[in-house]
Amino acid sequence: MVSGKWRLLTGGRDTIFSLARDSYFVDLEESTGDGFFHSETFVLLDAQRRIRGVYNGTLEFEMKQLIQDIGTLLSAGRA
């Protein structure tokens, strides 16, 4: 993973939906109607791409926890 870069992927509809649902916790029932799915979920990964936390981006206390957890990973050299 290159820091500061977006990684985009493409594929068949079933593959993308499966990836969104199973790997990124996106609720596929809540489509915008334009084929895109959005989630309030933030997932924190460490340098080895292990999930270190899952946060609701609409809740202030969870965003504060995310920021704290990022700091913890950075200070431990795991980010």
PDB file of N, CA, C and O in Angstrom, chain B, residues numbered from 101:
ATOM      1  N   MET B 101       0.853  -1.178   0.000  1.00  0.00           N
ATOM      2  CA  MET B 101       0.000   0.000   0.000  1.00  0.00           C
ATOM      3  C   MET B 101       0.895   1.235   0.000  1.00  0.00           C
ATOM      4  O   MET B 101       1.817   1.340   0.808  1.00  0.00           O
ATOM      5  N   VAL B 102       0.628   2.141  -0.882  1.00  0.00           N
ATOM      6  CA  VAL B 102       1.396   3.369  -0.965  1.00  0.00           C
ATOM      7  C   VAL B 102       0.660   4.447  -0.184  1.00  0.00           C
ATOM      8  O   VAL B 102      -0.495   4.751  -0.478  1.00  0.00           O
ATOM      9  N   SER B 103       1.317   5.015   0.796  1.00  0.00           N
ATOM     10  CA  SER B 103       0.703   6.047   1.621  1.00  0.00           C
ATOM     11  C   SER B 103       0.279   7.235   0.766  1.00  0.00           C
ATOM     12  O   SER B 103       1.023   7.689  -0.104  1.00  0.00           O
ATOM     13  N   GLY B 104      -0.929   7.730   1.028  1.00  0.00           N
ATOM     14  CA  GLY B 104      -1.409   8.902   0.316  1.00  0.00           C
ATOM     15  C   GLY B 104      -1.978   8.616  -1.062  1.00  0.00           C
ATOM     16  O   GLY B 104      -2.278   9.553  -1.802  1.00  0.00           O
ATOM     17  N   LYS B 105      -2.133   7.375  -1.422  1.00  0.00           N
ATOM     18  CA  LYS B 105      -2.643   7.016  -2.747  1.00  0.00           C
ATOM     19  C   LYS B 105      -3.935   6.235  -2.607  1.00  0.00           C
ATOM     20  O   LYS B 105      -4.104   5.453  -1.672  1.00  0.00           O
ATOM     21  N   TRP B 106      -4.837   6.452  -3.539  1.00  0.00           N
ATOM     22  CA  TRP B 106      -6.078   5.671  -3.593  1.00  0.00           C
ATOM     23  C   TRP B 106      -5.825   4.444  -4.445  1.00  0.00           C
ATOM     24  O   TRP B 106      -5.105   4.503  -5.442  1.00  0.00           O
ATOM     25  N   ARG B 107      -6.415   3.346  -4.052  1.00  0.00           N
ATOM     26  CA  ARG B 107      -6.397   2.132  -4.865  1.00  0.00           C
ATOM     27  C   ARG B 107      -7.835   1.862  -5.284  1.00  0.00           C
ATOM     28  O   ARG B 107      -8.713   1.709  -4.435  1.00  0.00           O
ATOM     29  N   LEU B 108      -8.073   1.804  -6.566  1.00  0.00           N
ATOM     30  CA  LEU B 108      -9.406   1.564  -7.091  1.00  0.00           C
ATOM     31  C   LEU B 108      -9.407   0.225  -7.804  1.00  0.00           C
ATOM     32  O   LEU B 108      -8.395  -0.190  -8.369  1.00  0.00           O
ATOM     33  N   LEU B 109     -10.554  -0.454  -7.777  1.00  0.00           N
ATOM     34  CA  LEU B 109     -10.641  -1.722  -8.474  1.00  0.00           C
ATOM     35  C   LEU B 109     -11.953  -1.832  -9.207  1.00  0.00           C
ATOM     36  O   LEU B 109     -12.906  -1.096  -8.953  1.00  0.00           O
ATOM     37  N   THR B 110     -11.968  -2.759 -10.107  1.00  0.00           N
ATOM     38  CA  THR B 110     -13.157  -2.993 -10.890  1.00  0.00           C
ATOM     39  C   THR B 110     -13.373  -4.496 -11.015  1.00  0.00           C
ATOM     40  O   THR B 110     -12.486  -5.291 -10.705  1.00  0.00           O
ATOM     41  N   GLY B 111     -14.519  -4.859 -11.457  1.00  0.00           N
ATOM     42  CA  GLY B 111     -14.834  -6.273 -11.614  1.00  0.00           C
ATOM     43  C   GLY B 111     -16.310  -6.439 -11.863  1.00  0.00           C
ATOM     44  O   GLY B 111     -17.040  -5.469 -12.070  1.00  0.00           O
ATOM     45  N   GLY B 112     -16.732  -7.669 -11.841  1.00  0.00           N
ATOM     46  CA  GLY B 112     -18.135  -7.963 -12.048  1.00  0.00           C
ATOM     47  C   GLY B 112     -18.977  -7.501 -10.860  1.00  0.00           C
ATOM     48  O   GLY B 112     -18.488  -7.386  -9.736  1.00  0.00           O
ATOM     49  N   ARG B 113     -20.245  -7.242 -11.138  1.00  0.00           N
ATOM     50  CA  ARG B 113     -21.167  -6.741 -10.118  1.00  0.00           C
ATOM     51  C   ARG B 113     -21.205  -7.640  -8.885  1.00  0.00           C
ATOM     52  O   ARG B 113     -21.111  -7.147  -7.761  1.00  0.00           O
ATOM     53  N   ASP B 114     -21.341  -8.941  -9.079  1.00  0.00           N
ATOM     54  CA  ASP B 114     -21.419  -9.860  -7.944  1.00  0.00           C
ATOM     55  C   ASP B 114     -20.149  -9.827  -7.108  1.00  0.00           C
ATOM     56  O   ASP B 114     -20.211  -9.867  -5.879  1.00  0.00           O
ATOM     57  N   THR B 115     -19.009  -9.755  -7.762  1.00  0.00           N
ATOM     58  CA  THR B 115     -17.731  -9.707  -7.047  1.00  0.00           C
ATOM     59  C   THR B 115     -17.600  -8.423  -6.240  1.00  0.00           C
ATOM     60  O   THR B 115     -17.176  -8.453  -5.085  1.00  0.00           O
ATOM     61  N   ILE B 116     -17.961  -7.297  -6.844  1.00  0.00           N
ATOM     62  CA  ILE B 116     -17.865  -6.010  -6.153  1.00  0.00           C
ATOM     63  C   ILE B 116     -18.828  -5.966  -4.977  1.00  0.00           C
ATOM     64  O   ILE B 116     -18.457  -5.505  -3.898  1.00  0.00           O
ATOM     65  N   PHE B 117     -20.057  -6.437  -5.163  1.00  0.00           N
ATOM     66  CA  PHE B 117     -21.028  -6.420  -4.071  1.00  0.00           C
ATOM     67  C   PHE B 117     -20.580  -7.326  -2.927  1.00  0.00           C
ATOM     68  O   PHE B 117     -20.729  -6.980  -1.755  1.00  0.00           O
ATOM     69  N   SER B 118     -20.032  -8.485  -3.276  1.00  0.00           N
ATOM     70  CA  SER B 118     -19.539  -9.402  -2.250  1.00  0.00           C
ATOM     71  C   SER B 118     -18.390  -8.762  -1.468  1.00  0.00           C
ATOM     72  O   SER B 118     -18.349  -8.850  -0.241  1.00  0.00           O
ATOM     73  N   LEU B 119     -17.477  -8.130  -2.163  1.00  0.00           N
ATOM     74  CA  LEU B 119     -16.359  -7.451  -1.518  1.00  0.00           C
ATOM     75  C   LEU B 119     -16.849  -6.329  -0.615  1.00  0.00           C
ATOM     76  O   LEU B 119     -16.382  -6.194   0.516  1.00  0.00           O
ATOM     77  N   ALA B 120     -17.783  -5.526  -1.100  1.00  0.00           N
ATOM     78  CA  ALA B 120     -18.327  -4.416  -0.307  1.00  0.00           C
ATOM     79  C   ALA B 120     -19.010  -4.927   0.954  1.00  0.00           C
ATOM     80  O   ALA B 120     -18.805  -4.386   2.041  1.00  0.00           O
ATOM     81  N   ARG B 121     -19.807  -5.952   0.810  1.00  0.00           N
ATOM     82  CA  ARG B 121     -20.566  -6.495   1.941  1.00  0.00           C
ATOM     83  C   ARG B 121     -19.665  -7.219   2.932  1.00  0.00           C
ATOM     84  O   ARG B 121     -19.754  -6.982   4.136  1.00  0.00           O
ATOM     85  N   ASP B 122     -18.808  -8.091   2.442  1.00  0.00           N
ATOM     86  CA  ASP B 122     -18.049  -8.978   3.314  1.00  0.00           C
ATOM     87  C   ASP B 122     -16.741  -8.374   3.828  1.00  0.00           C
ATOM     88  O   ASP B 122     -16.292  -8.723   4.920  1.00  0.00           O
ATOM     89  N   SER B 123     -16.131  -7.482   3.065  1.00  0.00           N
ATOM     90  CA  SER B 123     -14.838  -6.933   3.468  1.00  0.00           C
ATOM     91  C   SER B 123     -14.914  -5.500   3.970  1.00  0.00           C
ATOM     92  O   SER B 123     -14.070  -5.069   4.757  1.00  0.00           O
ATOM     93  N   TYR B 124     -15.920  -4.760   3.520  1.00  0.00           N
ATOM     94  CA  TYR B 124     -15.993  -3.346   3.886  1.00  0.00           C
ATOM     95  C   TYR B 124     -17.259  -2.990   4.647  1.00  0.00           C
ATOM     96  O   TYR B 124     -17.529  -1.810   4.873  1.00  0.00           O
ATOM     97  N   PHE B 125     -18.041  -3.990   5.047  1.00  0.00           N
ATOM     98  CA  PHE B 125     -19.182  -3.795   5.928  1.00  0.00           C
ATOM     99  C   PHE B 125     -20.235  -2.837   5.373  1.00  0.00           C
ATOM    100  O   PHE B 125     -20.877  -2.116   6.137  1.00  0.00           O
ATOM    101  N   VAL B 126     -20.417  -2.823   4.057  1.00  0.00           N
ATOM    102  CA  VAL B 126     -21.395  -1.942   3.431  1.00  0.00           C
ATOM    103  C   VAL B 126     -22.747  -2.645   3.397  1.00  0.00           C
ATOM    104  O   VAL B 126     -22.848  -3.800   2.983  1.00  0.00           O
ATOM    105  N   ASP B 127     -23.776  -1.941   3.832  1.00  0.00           N
ATOM    106  CA  ASP B 127     -25.132  -2.476   3.789  1.00  0.00           C
ATOM    107  C   ASP B 127     -25.671  -2.285   2.378  1.00  0.00           C
ATOM    108  O   ASP B 127     -26.011  -1.169   1.983  1.00  0.00           O
ATOM    109  N   LEU B 128     -25.747  -3.362   1.628  1.00  0.00           N
ATOM    110  CA  LEU B 128     -26.151  -3.270   0.227  1.00  0.00           C
ATOM    111  C   LEU B 128     -27.616  -2.947   0.040  1.00  0.00           C
ATOM    112  O   LEU B 128     -28.049  -2.670  -1.078  1.00  0.00           O
ATOM    113  N   GLU B 129     -28.380  -2.976   1.101  1.00  0.00           N
ATOM    114  CA  GLU B 129     -29.792  -2.616   1.022  1.00  0.00           C
ATOM    115  C   GLU B 129     -29.975  -1.107   0.915  1.00  0.00           C
ATOM    116  O   GLU B 129     -31.056  -0.639   0.559  1.00  0.00           O
ATOM    117  N   GLU B 130     -28.937  -0.348   1.218  1.00  0.00           N
ATOM    118  CA  GLU B 130     -29.051   1.108   1.247  1.00  0.00           C
ATOM    119  C   GLU B 130     -28.332   1.741   0.066  1.00  0.00           C
ATOM    120  O   GLU B 130     -27.395   2.521   0.239  1.00  0.00           O
ATOM    121  N   SER B 131     -28.778   1.399  -1.127  1.00  0.00           N
ATOM    122  CA  SER B 131     -28.197   1.949  -2.342  1.00  0.00           C
ATOM    123  C   SER B 131     -28.709   3.367  -2.566  1.00  0.00           C
ATOM    124  O   SER B 131     -29.814   3.711  -2.147  1.00  0.00           O
ATOM    125  N   THR B 132     -27.905   4.175  -3.223  1.00  0.00           N
ATOM    126  CA  THR B 132     -28.323   5.534  -3.570  1.00  0.00           C
ATOM    127  C   THR B 132     -29.182   5.540  -4.827  1.00  0.00           C
ATOM    128  O   THR B 132     -29.681   6.589  -5.235  1.00  0.00           O
ATOM    129  N   GLY B 133     -29.356   4.379  -5.440  1.00  0.00           N
ATOM    130  CA  GLY B 133     -30.144   4.294  -6.655  1.00  0.00           C
ATOM    131  C   GLY B 133     -29.321   4.503  -7.911  1.00  0.00           C
ATOM    132  O   GLY B 133     -29.822   4.302  -9.018  1.00  0.00           O
ATOM    133  N   ASP B 134     -28.067   4.903  -7.758  1.00  0.00           N
ATOM    134  CA  ASP B 134     -27.203   5.136  -8.905  1.00  0.00           C
ATOM    135  C   ASP B 134     -26.152   4.040  -9.056  1.00  0.00           C
ATOM    136  O   ASP B 134     -25.182   4.191  -9.798  1.00  0.00           O
ATOM    137  N   GLY B 135     -26.359   2.940  -8.344  1.00  0.00           N
ATOM    138  CA  GLY B 135     -25.407   1.844  -8.428  1.00  0.00           C
ATOM    139  C   GLY B 135     -24.274   1.943  -7.439  1.00  0.00           C
ATOM    140  O   GLY B 135     -23.417   1.060  -7.384  1.00  0.00           O
ATOM    141  N   PHE B 136     -24.255   3.012  -6.649  1.00  0.00           N
ATOM    142  CA  PHE B 136     -23.201   3.187  -5.654  1.00  0.00           C
ATOM    143  C   PHE B 136     -23.753   2.895  -4.269  1.00  0.00           C
ATOM    144  O   PHE B 136     -24.930   3.124  -3.990  1.00  0.00           O
ATOM    145  N   PHE B 137     -22.909   2.402  -3.434  1.00  0.00           N
ATOM    146  CA  PHE B 137     -23.273   2.129  -2.049  1.00  0.00           C
ATOM    147  C   PHE B 137     -22.330   2.909  -1.159  1.00  0.00           C
ATOM    148  O   PHE B 137     -21.122   2.953  -1.392  1.00  0.00           O
ATOM    149  N   HIS B 138     -22.892   3.515  -0.148  1.00  0.00           N
ATOM    150  CA  HIS B 138     -22.104   4.331   0.755  1.00  0.00           C
ATOM    151  C   HIS B 138     -22.303   3.809   2.168  1.00  0.00           C
ATOM    152  O   HIS B 138     -23.344   3.245   2.506  1.00  0.00           O
ATOM    153  N   SER B 139     -21.308   4.006   2.955  1.00  0.00           N
ATOM    154  CA  SER B 139     -21.370   3.539   4.326  1.00  0.00           C
ATOM    155  C   SER B 139     -20.764   4.600   5.229  1.00  0.00           C
ATOM    156  O   SER B 139     -19.841   5.313   4.836  1.00  0.00           O
ATOM    157  N   GLU B 140     -21.290   4.696   6.434  1.00  0.00           N
ATOM    158  CA  GLU B 140     -20.716   5.600   7.422  1.00  0.00           C
ATOM    159  C   GLU B 140     -19.554   4.939   8.151  1.00  0.00           C
ATOM    160  O   GLU B 140     -18.962   5.534   9.051  1.00  0.00           O
ATOM    161  N   THR B 141     -19.229   3.716   7.764  1.00  0.00           N
ATOM    162  CA  THR B 141     -18.218   2.931   8.454  1.00  0.00           C
ATOM    163  C   THR B 141     -16.806   3.304   8.017  1.00  0.00           C
ATOM    164  O   THR B 141     -16.514   3.404   6.825  1.00  0.00           O
ATOM    165  N   PHE B 142     -15.938   3.508   9.004  1.00  0.00           N
ATOM    166  CA  PHE B 142     -14.503   3.666   8.795  1.00  0.00           C
ATOM    167  C   PHE B 142     -13.840   2.410   9.335  1.00  0.00           C
ATOM    168  O   PHE B 142     -14.177   1.950  10.426  1.00  0.00           O
ATOM    169  N   VAL B 143     -12.906   1.856   8.586  1.00  0.00           N
ATOM    170  CA  VAL B 143     -12.172   0.677   9.028  1.00  0.00           C
ATOM    171  C   VAL B 143     -10.698   1.066   9.127  1.00  0.00           C
ATOM    172  O   VAL B 143     -10.111   1.544   8.156  1.00  0.00           O
ATOM    173  N   LEU B 144     -10.109   0.861  10.291  1.00  0.00           N
ATOM    174  CA  LEU B 144      -8.699   1.177  10.522  1.00  0.00           C
ATOM    175  C   LEU B 144      -7.873  -0.086  10.312  1.00  0.00           C
ATOM    176  O   LEU B 144      -8.095  -1.107  10.963  1.00  0.00           O
ATOM    177  N   LEU B 145      -6.916   0.002   9.388  1.00  0.00           N
ATOM    178  CA  LEU B 145      -6.023  -1.118   9.101  1.00  0.00           C
ATOM    179  C   LEU B 145      -4.619  -0.765   9.546  1.00  0.00           C
ATOM    180  O   LEU B 145      -4.221   0.399   9.500  1.00  0.00           O
ATOM    181  N   ASP B 146      -3.860  -1.773   9.980  1.00  0.00           N
ATOM    182  CA  ASP B 146      -2.461  -1.526  10.320  1.00  0.00           C
ATOM    183  C   ASP B 146      -1.594  -1.767   9.090  1.00  0.00           C
ATOM    184  O   ASP B 146      -2.109  -2.038   8.005  1.00  0.00           O
ATOM    185  N   ALA B 147      -0.281  -1.670   9.260  1.00  0.00           N
ATOM    186  CA  ALA B 147       0.645  -1.796   8.133  1.00  0.00           C
ATOM    187  C   ALA B 147       0.594  -3.169   7.482  1.00  0.00           C
ATOM    188  O   ALA B 147       0.958  -3.318   6.316  1.00  0.00           O
ATOM    189  N   GLN B 148       0.145  -4.174   8.228  1.00  0.00           N
ATOM    190  CA  GLN B 148       0.023  -5.520   7.675  1.00  0.00           C
ATOM    191  C   GLN B 148      -1.385  -5.774   7.120  1.00  0.00           C
ATOM    192  O   GLN B 148      -1.742  -6.904   6.786  1.00  0.00           O
ATOM    193  N   ARG B 149      -2.167  -4.707   7.031  1.00  0.00           N
ATOM    194  CA  ARG B 149      -3.536  -4.735   6.498  1.00  0.00           C
ATOM    195  C   ARG B 149      -4.497  -5.557   7.354  1.00  0.00           C
ATOM    196  O   ARG B 149      -5.469  -6.116   6.845  1.00  0.00           O
ATOM    197  N   ARG B 150      -4.220  -5.627   8.654  1.00  0.00           N
ATOM    198  CA  ARG B 150      -5.143  -6.269   9.587  1.00  0.00           C
ATOM    199  C   ARG B 150      -6.106  -5.222  10.112  1.00  0.00           C
ATOM    200  O   ARG B 150      -5.718  -4.082  10.367  1.00  0.00           O
ATOM    201  N   ILE B 151      -7.349  -5.605  10.269  1.00  0.00           N
ATOM    202  CA  ILE B 151      -8.352  -4.680  10.803  1.00  0.00           C
ATOM    203  C   ILE B 151      -8.048  -4.437  12.276  1.00  0.00           C
ATOM    204  O   ILE B 151      -7.978  -5.374  13.071  1.00  0.00           O
ATOM    205  N   ARG B 152      -7.868  -3.155  12.628  1.00  0.00           N
ATOM    206  CA  ARG B 152      -7.591  -2.779  14.012  1.00  0.00           C
ATOM    207  C   ARG B 152      -8.785  -2.116  14.671  1.00  0.00           C
ATOM    208  O   ARG B 152      -8.810  -1.972  15.893  1.00  0.00           O
ATOM    209  N   GLY B 153      -9.780  -1.706  13.882  1.00  0.00           N
ATOM    210  CA  GLY B 153     -10.974  -1.103  14.443  1.00  0.00           C
ATOM    211  C   GLY B 153     -11.990  -0.806  13.366  1.00  0.00           C
ATOM    212  O   GLY B 153     -11.649  -0.611  12.199  1.00  0.00           O
ATOM    213  N   VAL B 154     -13.252  -0.774  13.779  1.00  0.00           N
ATOM    214  CA  VAL B 154     -14.368  -0.428  12.889  1.00  0.00           C
ATOM    215  C   VAL B 154     -15.168   0.645  13.612  1.00  0.00           C
ATOM    216  O   VAL B 154     -15.519   0.474  14.779  1.00  0.00           O
ATOM    217  N   TYR B 155     -15.460   1.753  12.931  1.00  0.00           N
ATOM    218  CA  TYR B 155     -16.033   2.934  13.571  1.00  0.00           C
ATOM    219  C   TYR B 155     -17.202   3.475  12.753  1.00  0.00           C
ATOM    220  O   TYR B 155     -17.209   3.389  11.526  1.00  0.00           O
ATOM    221  N   ASN B 156     -18.178   4.027  13.443  1.00  0.00           N
ATOM    222  CA  ASN B 156     -19.314   4.684  12.804  1.00  0.00           C
ATOM    223  C   ASN B 156     -18.959   6.156  12.630  1.00  0.00           C
ATOM    224  O   ASN B 156     -18.810   6.882  13.613  1.00  0.00           O
ATOM    225  N   GLY B 157     -18.823   6.592  11.389  1.00  0.00           N
ATOM    226  CA  GLY B 157     -18.410   7.955  11.089  1.00  0.00           C
ATOM    227  C   GLY B 157     -19.434   9.018  11.418  1.00  0.00           C
ATOM    228  O   GLY B 157     -19.129  10.208  11.326  1.00  0.00           O
ATOM    229  N   THR B 158     -20.644   8.627  11.800  1.00  0.00           N
ATOM    230  CA  THR B 158     -21.656   9.617  12.158  1.00  0.00           C
ATOM    231  C   THR B 158     -21.697   9.876  13.659  1.00  0.00           C
ATOM    232  O   THR B 158     -22.467  10.712  14.131  1.00  0.00           O
ATOM    233  N   LEU B 159     -20.865   9.155  14.406  1.00  0.00           N
ATOM    234  CA  LEU B 159     -20.854   9.312  15.863  1.00  0.00           C
ATOM    235  C   LEU B 159     -19.552   9.971  16.309  1.00  0.00           C
ATOM    236  O   LEU B 159     -18.467   9.431  16.094  1.00  0.00           O
ATOM    237  N   GLU B 160     -19.669  11.136  16.930  1.00  0.00           N
ATOM    238  CA  GLU B 160     -18.491  11.904  17.320  1.00  0.00           C
ATOM    239  C   GLU B 160     -17.552  11.108  18.221  1.00  0.00           C
ATOM    240  O   GLU B 160     -16.335  11.159  18.042  1.00  0.00           O
ATOM    241  N   PHE B 161     -18.104  10.371  19.189  1.00  0.00           N
ATOM    242  CA  PHE B 161     -17.245   9.638  20.113  1.00  0.00           C
ATOM    243  C   PHE B 161     -16.480   8.519  19.403  1.00  0.00           C
ATOM    244  O   PHE B 161     -15.369   8.180  19.812  1.00  0.00           O
ATOM    245  N   GLU B 162     -17.054   7.945  18.353  1.00  0.00           N
ATOM    246  CA  GLU B 162     -16.334   6.916  17.607  1.00  0.00           C
ATOM    247  C   GLU B 162     -15.234   7.532  16.747  1.00  0.00           C
ATOM    248  O   GLU B 162     -14.183   6.919  16.557  1.00  0.00           O
ATOM    249  N   MET B 163     -15.464   8.732  16.227  1.00  0.00           N
ATOM    250  CA  MET B 163     -14.417   9.405  15.457  1.00  0.00           C
ATOM    251  C   MET B 163     -13.257   9.817  16.369  1.00  0.00           C
ATOM    252  O   MET B 163     -12.096   9.755  15.962  1.00  0.00           O
ATOM    253  N   LYS B 164     -13.565  10.233  17.587  1.00  0.00           N
ATOM    254  CA  LYS B 164     -12.509  10.543  18.557  1.00  0.00           C
ATOM    255  C   LYS B 164     -11.711   9.282  18.885  1.00  0.00           C
ATOM    256  O   LYS B 164     -10.489   9.332  19.023  1.00  0.00           O
ATOM    257  N   GLN B 165     -12.405   8.160  19.009  1.00  0.00           N
ATOM    258  CA  GLN B 165     -11.722   6.897  19.284  1.00  0.00           C
ATOM    259  C   GLN B 165     -10.841   6.496  18.108  1.00  0.00           C
ATOM    260  O   GLN B 165      -9.728   6.009  18.306  1.00  0.00           O
ATOM    261  N   LEU B 166     -11.330   6.698  16.880  1.00  0.00           N
ATOM    262  CA  LEU B 166     -10.534   6.413  15.685  1.00  0.00           C
ATOM    263  C   LEU B 166      -9.246   7.221  15.695  1.00  0.00           C
ATOM    264  O   LEU B 166      -8.168   6.680  15.449  1.00  0.00           O
ATOM    265  N   ILE B 167      -9.353   8.509  15.978  1.00  0.00           N
ATOM    266  CA  ILE B 167      -8.173   9.374  16.013  1.00  0.00           C
ATOM    267  C   ILE B 167      -7.190   8.888  17.075  1.00  0.00           C
ATOM    268  O   ILE B 167      -5.983   8.843  16.839  1.00  0.00           O
ATOM    269  N   GLN B 168      -7.709   8.531  18.229  1.00  0.00           N
ATOM    270  CA  GLN B 168      -6.855   8.017  19.300  1.00  0.00           C
ATOM    271  C   GLN B 168      -6.182   6.705  18.866  1.00  0.00           C
ATOM    272  O   GLN B 168      -4.990   6.506  19.101  1.00  0.00           O
ATOM    273  N   ASP B 169      -6.946   5.825  18.238  1.00  0.00           N
ATOM    274  CA  ASP B 169      -6.392   4.543  17.808  1.00  0.00           C
ATOM    275  C   ASP B 169      -5.343   4.719  16.712  1.00  0.00           C
ATOM    276  O   ASP B 169      -4.361   3.977  16.679  1.00  0.00           O
ATOM    277  N   ILE B 170      -5.531   5.675  15.828  1.00  0.00           N
ATOM    278  CA  ILE B 170      -4.510   5.974  14.811  1.00  0.00           C
ATOM    279  C   ILE B 170      -3.227   6.405  15.505  1.00  0.00           C
ATOM    280  O   ILE B 170      -2.141   5.949  15.147  1.00  0.00           O
ATOM    281  N   GLY B 171      -3.348   7.281  16.493  1.00  0.00           N
ATOM    282  CA  GLY B 171      -2.174   7.727  17.246  1.00  0.00           C
ATOM    283  C   GLY B 171      -1.463   6.571  17.924  1.00  0.00           C
ATOM    284  O   GLY B 171      -0.234   6.511  17.939  1.00  0.00           O
ATOM    285  N   THR B 172      -2.237   5.653  18.484  1.00  0.00           N
ATOM    286  CA  THR B 172      -1.656   4.479  19.137  1.00  0.00           C
ATOM    287  C   THR B 172      -0.866   3.638  18.139  1.00  0.00           C
ATOM    288  O   THR B 172       0.251   3.207  18.426  1.00  0.00           O
ATOM    289  N   LEU B 173      -1.451   3.408  16.969  1.00  0.00           N
ATOM    290  CA  LEU B 173      -0.734   2.629  15.943  1.00  0.00           C
ATOM    291  C   LEU B 173       0.526   3.343  15.474  1.00  0.00           C
ATOM    292  O   LEU B 173       1.571   2.716  15.298  1.00  0.00           O
ATOM    293  N   LEU B 174       0.428   4.651  15.272  1.00  0.00           N
ATOM    294  CA  LEU B 174       1.592   5.410  14.821  1.00  0.00           C
ATOM    295  C   LEU B 174       2.711   5.390  15.861  1.00  0.00           C
ATOM    296  O   LEU B 174       3.880   5.220  15.516  1.00  0.00           O
ATOM    297  N   SER B 175       2.359   5.560  17.107  1.00  0.00           N
ATOM    298  CA  SER B 175       3.377   5.603  18.160  1.00  0.00           C
ATOM    299  C   SER B 175       4.012   4.228  18.400  1.00  0.00           C
ATOM    300  O   SER B 175       5.157   4.130  18.841  1.00  0.00           O
ATOM    301  N   ALA B 176       3.251   3.172  18.101  1.00  0.00           N
ATOM    302  CA  ALA B 176       3.779   1.817  18.264  1.00  0.00           C
ATOM    303  C   ALA B 176       4.530   1.348  17.007  1.00  0.00           C
ATOM    304  O   ALA B 176       5.079   0.247  16.974  1.00  0.00           O
ATOM    305  N   GLY B 177       4.543   2.205  15.976  1.00  0.00           N
ATOM    306  CA  GLY B 177       5.221   1.850  14.731  1.00  0.00           C
ATOM    307  C   GLY B 177       4.493   0.797  13.929  1.00  0.00           C
ATOM    308  O   GLY B 177       5.109   0.082  13.138  1.00  0.00           O
ATOM    309  N   ARG B 178       3.182   0.690  14.121  1.00  0.00           N
ATOM    310  CA  ARG B 178       2.388  -0.339  13.423  1.00  0.00           C
ATOM    311  C   ARG B 178       1.572   0.224  12.273  1.00  0.00           C
ATOM    312  O   ARG B 178       0.850  -0.519  11.607  1.00  0.00           O
ATOM    313  N   ALA B 179       1.671   1.505  12.031  1.00  0.00           N
ATOM    314  CA  ALA B 179       0.861   2.090  10.959  1.00  0.00           C
ATOM    315  C   ALA B 179       1.617   2.103   9.659  1.00  0.00           C
ATOM    316  O   ALA B 179       1.092   2.561   8.644  1.00  0.00           O
TER     317      ALA B 179
END
